[in-house]
Amino acid sequence: MKMFERSEILSAVAEQTAKGNAILAAGSSCGLVAKCAVLGGADMLVVYSTGLSRLMGLPTSRIGDSNARTIEMGDEIRNVVSTVPVIGGVEAWDPVRLDLDRLLDRFWAAGYSGVINYPTISTMGDKWRDRRGRVGLGFDREVEMIRLARQKNIFSMAYVASAEDAAAMAEAGADCIVPHVGATRGGLVGHEEGQAIQEAIVKINKINDAARAVRSDIILLAHGGAVAEPEDTEEVYRQTKCVGFVGASSIERIPIERAVEAVAKAFKAVSVPRS
């Protein structure tokens, strides 16, 4: 089973960006999606337990034991993909896995060449954040997980919803900051209300600037909210320092909804000749 060292991933990203190619990190919660995303040119795959809810036809939701599910999903993805790194979503504030060092080892052993802090408290609002922080299971745990990943020389990505969180993750050594600007709009169960693309870009720039103020070498990838379609990313690339996109619903939910509905309609539209 090929694993990708942090230096390999960073070199591959640098090579693509030097050519002017956008980086695509494709959310993949089953083997078929992973396989097709790689065929389409994805630079890396990102596996989240929450992706299972999308494949179940539900809005993106946290279901059950997130870390256990993500670790288990590694087998299915790695069974059909070996040419790009697979990044695993780690719930750092999991109360039954307090040893983050051991948890990172388990993700690596499951075939994940990198990690991302997801589910993340950064997107959950002050009330939930304060409640978790008071018992020692808050956003600080996510920052510590990223810090440990850097010490172990494991590639790391960090979802952040604020400039303050971006600065903390950059200081901790995250290789990639992903401004998370909200739940993805569009499709059957997407969030249609919320910010317009220009509002998303303003927020992305604030987050990016905070991260780059700490480290100028950090990779910046956009995600979520109004940034849902390829044409949305074109606008983001023109107006921000982002060099790529992390797609979850945009990769493994919305395209499947459209494709299956379209082919079902096409088959249904064929008439049977009368004798």
HELIX and SHEET records of a PDB file:
HELIX    1   1 ARG A    6  ALA A   18  1                                  13    
HELIX    2   2 GLY A   31  LEU A   39  1                                   9    
HELIX    3   3 GLY A   51  LEU A   55  1                                   5    
HELIX    4   4 SER A   66  VAL A   80  1                                  15    
HELIX    5   5 LEU A  100  ALA A  109  1                                  10    
HELIX    6   6 ILE A  121  THR A  123  5                                   3    
HELIX    7   7 ASP A  126  ARG A  134  1                                   9    
HELIX    8   8 PHE A  139  GLN A  151  1                                  13    
HELIX    9   9 ALA A  163  ALA A  172  1                                  10    
HELIX   10  10 ILE A  197  VAL A  214  1                                  18    
HELIX   11  11 PRO A  230  GLN A  239  1                                  10    
HELIX   12  12 SER A  249  GLU A  252  1                                   4    
HELIX   13  13 ILE A  254  LYS A  268  1                                  15    
SHEET    1   A 9 ILE A  23  GLY A  27  0                                        
SHEET    2   A 9 MET A  44  VAL A  47  1                                        
SHEET    3   A 9 VAL A  86  VAL A  90  1                                        
SHEET    4   A 9 GLY A 114  ASN A 117  1                                        
SHEET    5   A 9 PHE A 155  VAL A 160  1                                        
SHEET    6   A 9 CYS A 176  PRO A 179  1                                        
SHEET    7   A 9 ILE A 219  ALA A 222  1                                        
SHEET    8   A 9 GLY A 244  GLY A 247  1                                        
SHEET    9   A 9 ILE A  23  GLY A  27  1                                        
END                                                                             
